[in-house]
Amino acid sequence: MIRNTILLIFISFFLFSCGSSSEVSESTLIKIENKNFNFNIPGNWEIIEDKENILPKAKEGVIELAATSKTVVSGFSNNILILSDDLKKLTTSKDYSILNNMGAETDYLEYKKISTKDIVFSDGEPSIVYEFEAKYNLDTPKLKFLQTASVCNKTKGYFITIALPTSVTDTSKYVELLSTFGCK
């Protein structure tokens, strides 16, 4: 499902742009307006415009937003990916988040769950954020992931993932960043 696609796409991010624990503060956020949602990214991150050429190709879902930090530390840059999928049945944002997180333990190597937190997006929609550490494969370093999902207009699901180095111990500012997502 989408989680397998996320895994493959983040591998390409790792190869494409290699991050820091750069500051995320409201004064440095840039509002991104998609036709279906709004989302803020840090001002020192850049949008990857050529989404169609991110390799490997997503097997499921459409890349709605891909952004990466301009700062590279230890060969990695923080990044975010938002995938969308047309929903075939009615579901809530919480249930969509649970569904997309199922199997994460087997999809990644050295998976270690850190926490599960409730989140409320800027449009008032509640969901869940999963925080875990894992490796893509034997050749990549262990990363910290924050994953959540939102359902807009009952027909479109958005799967949102932030990848960070494991040296980031306080992820609260990134959870706050995720909460800026809102359906139009």
PEPE-V384238 format. One record per residue. N is the residue number from 1. RES is the residue in one small letter. PHI is phi in whole degrees, 0 to 359 (999 if undefined). NEAR is the number of other C-alpha atoms within 10 Angstrom. Layout:
N/RES/PHI/NEAR
N/RES/PHI/NEAR
This chain:
1/m/999/12
2/i/297/20
3/r/297/21
4/n/292/16
5/t/296/18
6/i/303/22
7/l/303/19
8/l/292/18
9/i/291/21
10/f/293/23
11/i/299/17
12/s/294/16
13/f/300/25
14/f/300/20
15/l/284/13
16/f/286/13
17/s/222/19
18/c/252/20
19/g/999/22
20/s/217/20
21/s/262/20
22/s/307/18
23/e/294/12
24/v/239/17
25/s/224/14
26/e/303/14
27/s/289/8
28/t/248/13
29/l/273/16
30/i/245/14
31/k/279/14
32/i/256/14
33/e/247/12
34/n/265/12
35/k/295/8
36/n/248/12
37/f/205/15
38/n/244/16
39/f/202/21
40/n/255/18
41/i/236/26
42/p/299/21
43/g/296/17
44/n/265/15
45/w/254/20
46/e/234/14
47/i/283/16
48/i/274/15
49/e/288/11
50/d/273/8
51/k/298/15
52/e/292/12
53/n/258/9
54/i/291/18
55/l/248/15
56/p/286/15
57/k/293/15
58/a/290/18
59/k/282/13
60/e/225/15
61/g/82/19
62/v/245/18
63/i/286/20
64/e/269/17
65/l/208/18
66/a/226/22
67/a/218/21
68/t/220/27
69/s/293/23
70/k/281/19
71/t/268/17
72/v/249/16
73/v/229/14
74/s/53/9
75/g/75/14
76/f/217/23
77/s/236/25
78/n/304/26
79/n/209/26
80/i/223/24
81/l/220/22
82/i/239/21
83/l/251/22
84/s/240/21
85/d/212/17
86/d/285/13
87/l/276/15
88/k/265/10
89/k/214/8
90/l/292/12
91/t/205/15
92/t/262/17
93/s/298/22
94/k/298/19
95/d/294/16
96/y/293/21
97/s/294/23
98/i/299/18
99/l/301/14
100/n/287/17
101/n/272/20
102/m/300/12
103/g/87/13
104/a/303/17
105/e/299/15
106/t/266/9
107/d/281/17
108/y/243/17
109/l/268/16
110/e/52/15
111/y/297/18
112/k/220/15
113/k/289/15
114/i/257/12
115/s/198/10
116/t/229/14
117/k/229/11
118/d/285/12
119/i/221/19
120/v/236/18
121/f/286/20
122/s/298/16
123/d/270/15
124/g/91/12
125/e/285/18
126/p/275/17
127/s/204/22
128/i/230/21
129/v/249/25
130/y/256/20
131/e/244/21
132/f/208/20
133/e/247/21
134/a/192/21
135/k/244/20
136/y/291/19
137/n/204/14
138/l/294/9
139/d/268/7
140/t/256/13
141/p/287/15
142/k/291/19
143/l/238/19
144/k/256/24
145/f/240/23
146/l/241/22
147/q/230/25
148/t/209/29
149/a/208/31
150/s/221/28
151/v/248/27
152/c/250/19
153/n/53/11
154/k/63/15
155/t/235/13
156/k/230/18
157/g/258/23
158/y/238/28
159/f/253/25
160/i/242/23
161/t/227/24
162/i/247/22
163/a/249/25
164/l/224/25
165/p/291/21
166/t/292/15
167/s/290/10
168/v/284/12
169/t/262/10
170/d/255/9
171/t/263/15
172/s/302/10
173/k/292/13
174/y/281/19
175/v/296/20
176/e/298/17
177/l/299/20
178/l/301/26
179/s/291/22
180/t/283/16
181/f/295/25
182/g/205/21
183/c/286/20
184/k/266/12
